[in-house]
Each structure stands twice: as structure tokens, then as C-alpha cells.
Amino acid sequence: MNAPDTLKQAGGLDIERLRSDFPILKLQVKGKPLVYLDNAASSQMPRQVLDRWVRYQTTEHSNIHRAVHYLSEKATAEYEVARKKVQAFINAKEDREVIFTSGTTEAINLVAHGYGRKFIGRDDEIVLTTLEHHSNIVPWQMVAEEKGAKIRVVPINDRGELIVEDYLKLLGPRTKIVCVGHVSNALGTVNPVREMIEAAHAKGIPVLLDGAQAAPHLQVDVQALDCDFYAFSGHKMFGPTGIGILYGKAEWLEKMQPYKGSGDMILSVTFEKTTYAPIPAKFEAGTPPIAAAITLGAAVDYIHSIGLSRIHSRETELLDYATDRVNRLPGVRIIGTAEKKAAVLSFVVDGVHPHDVGTLLNEEGVAVRTGHHCTQPVMQRFGIPATSRASFAFYNTHAEVDVLVAGIQKVQKVFG
Ligand SMILES: Cc1ncc(COP(=O)(O)O)c(C=O)c1O
């Protein structure tokens, strides 16, 4: 199977033209063309998105919400336009349900503190899954420790899929929240979140979805999912670092305590008492990452210009091709073979530490991530210290997959 990137095979996308939007993809590394397969960690920014950042900084920048002069009003308006773009992107009912954070990590911490501290008590239970990124484990452990609550964990099978029957058994009268990744960053598993949310809601339990690995790849509709919270990061969806989103149902956000205090999040302050601003301002203390938020709006526009369904089919095609090619390599094992997967291919090469795999692939210009991917419980489940992970974006090509495969074969020769 050798698949050139013809228009037809690329799901109607003109990949060469789209690649030309991304200046960084022209880089040479070690004298070879860069093959960027680390998109699950951070994707690259197209010129259209970079241009938005420059336009903001050169013609619109000032602090928001604080003045009546032209630039402050312009920056405020553009910041709120970006919020509306994100609202439409995830189909939130209201724009005040969209909170700008610094990333998924901050979004989850916000819920852990704002919801957890208020609604979780001694002997209550927090349901997580084996697949979670550390950022959806550690904040909950902190709450559990402080409150005397317990963490319950949904196991996975050998393919890296959640065992739903076990999940259902974990939901009980003491369960105060379910926190689950929409898509696993280590294995690519797409979790049955709709079904999981329905089961939790039947018992009155709210659900937080970590959408860091879903938002760039799948159509996310928070109303159809009916999740209570949804967290994701700008830098994984062709936007900048330092910006992320917490979606929360207004009814929850209104009940929650802010966990950062400052200007911008208050209605009035006296030394006796402070009253908080309505949502979303209540959770956006201090000067927010204005440029990054506006630029994230441009990343949303860019994704729309291609279409998430076309992005998804393109990435599925790349993943299938890569899976087939890597499966044919003797001595290489794919970790994570779920029936429903997003664009992640984790693998181990017999007798070679993933760190060495990554280092030698780098010599070929290939960027993969090696390590535990902030999912040590997943590695423990598979009895391995680490994997090498190739993760795809729509701009990757079949030829790049071929370079990856040739690189793995070279690694095997060196260590053979
Ligand atoms: C599934 C998942 N959750 C959370 C995070 C944390 O995202 P950030 O570092 O942007 O806050 C990541 C980042 O890799 C992730 O893949």
C-alpha cells in the first residue's frame, strides 16, 4: 500500500496548498525536511492565524474592559467576538458559558477548585479513568486529599478502551463528579462519552470532559453531548499557547466559587466584603491573554474554512495508512488499538527504549514524542515505561508516514 496524496485520496483537500499556509512545515531539520508528527502535543499555526496576532498587536492592542478610548474598546470588542466564535465552535447555548483560561490544565483546575471545593466532601467519590492525562488526575487528587474524598478509576481493556460495565458499577450515591477525556492523548481512544454522560446524569452526577485531544479533530457539540464542563487548549488546534477554554453550563458556573481573585472579576470591593462579577468575568481574573484569545478566534475560523468533517476523514485516512504500515514491521507493537481512534499512533520497538527511537527519528527530521505522555497510569496498565507517539494533523502526508516507517526500520538496524 503506497498512497500518494492525490486530491481524491486527501478527501478533496488540496494538501499541498494547505501545507503552504504553515511556514514552519518548510523547515529542514538535520538537513532533512521536517516531518512533524507531534501534533497531539502542539499543532502548528497557519499564516492566517499568525497574521491575526500581528494585526491585533499592531492595530488593536490595549487592555480590555478598562477604558473608553478607541483601542480599549476595540480590543474588548474583538475579545468578545472571539468568545462568540468559540461558543459557535462548540455549540454552547450562551457565550457567557465560555471562559478563557490559559489552557486545558487551568480549565480543569478551575473546576476542581470552583466545583470540587464547594460540592465534594468527606467520603464522596470522584470518578476518573485510567486513560486520563495527569492534568485530569492531579487536580482531583488535590481536592480529594483536602476534602477526604476518594478517587475511583474506570479500567481499560487490552485495546485501550474503557470498560463501560465497570464504569456503570462505579456510579453511586457518593459520586460527585465524573471526569473523563473525550479522546486519549496517549492511545488515541475515542471514549463513549455520550453514553457515559447519560448514565451519570441518570444519577444526577455532573460530567467534565477533557477535550484537549478532541477539539482539533472531532465536531464537538456541548449541547448534544450534554456535558456539564468541557476543557480544551488553543495550541493543539492551530492557535497559540497560553489560551484555552472552559465551557461550563451556566447553572454550574453561577454556583461555583472563583479560585483566582483580582480585578475584572469583581462587582465591588470593600475591606468588609467583595461581590463577584457575573459569569464569565467571575472566572477571568486580571488581564487575560487578550492577543491569544483573539488569535484563537482566528484558529477557529481557519478550522471552519477547511471543515472538521474533512479534517476528520483526512486524519482517519492517515491513521489507517500509518497503522497498516507500522503493523507490518516485525518487532514493532502498536499500543492502543481501540475500535474508535483519533489521529494518534503509539508504538514500542522491541529492545529499543522509546527515547532512543525518538532521538534516531530526529536524525531523519521526524518529530515524534517519546515518554509517558503525562499518562503514567496508562503506561503502568500496559507494563511499559514509555512509548513513541506519532500524532497527525490534516497537513501530514502519506509520504511523511513513509519517512516515519523508514526511520523506524533504520532504528531497528542500528539496534539490531
Ligand atoms: C488529553 C489532554 N488533557 C490535558 C492536556 C493538558 O493541556 P495543556 O498543557 O494545554 O493545559 C493535554 C496536553 O497534552 C492532553 O493531551
The ligand as a Gaussian input file, in Angstrom:
#p B3LYP/6-31G(d) Opt

LIG

0 1
 C       -5.804000      14.864000      26.971000
 C       -5.050000      16.051000      27.477000
 N       -5.507000      16.711000      28.535000
 C       -4.895000      17.800000      29.011000
 C       -3.741000      18.273000      28.452000
 C       -3.086000      19.494000      29.020000
 O       -3.164000      20.532000      28.115000
 P       -2.398000      21.905000      28.371000
 O       -0.980000      21.538000      28.670000
 O       -2.559000      22.651000      27.095000
 O       -3.052000      22.568000      29.522000
 C       -3.205000      17.604000      27.347000
 C       -1.936000      18.044000      26.732000
 O       -1.219000      17.285000      26.134000
 C       -3.892000      16.480000      26.838000
 O       -3.431000      15.824000      25.775000

